Amino acid sequence: MERSPAVYIVASGFHGTIYTGVTSNLLQRIYQHRTGMFAGFTAEHNCKRLVWFEMHGTMEEAILREKRLKNWRRDWKLDLIAQANPTWRDLADDFGFEPLIKKVDPGSSPG
């Protein structure tokens, strides 16, 4: 399996709870967060929205970057997200994941 090291931030919503993580397979990890596959902080706080990520050449580089980001103040992380994704759009949609919030067709009738 080819590794694609990445550092990422998932959030519960716009300016909500955030979690910074590192992975060798971003798509698999996002799937795990979305399905609540593992108990823990992200499942407890409903952090499913991918709001920022950064790819790296090696896992060592990615781990070092994650450790640095985890030491950052929250407002610095919010600025990092805002620079790349000011609306906190779910970037997982770009990878083919189903939107977390289904859009309702205004012309359709309920249920």
Secondary structure, DSSP 8 states (H G I E B T S, - for coil): ---B-EEEEEESSTT--EEEEEESBHHHHHHHHHHT-S-SHHHHTT--EEEEEEE-SSHHHHHHHHHHHHTS-HHHHHHHHHHH-TT---GGGGGT---SS----TTS---
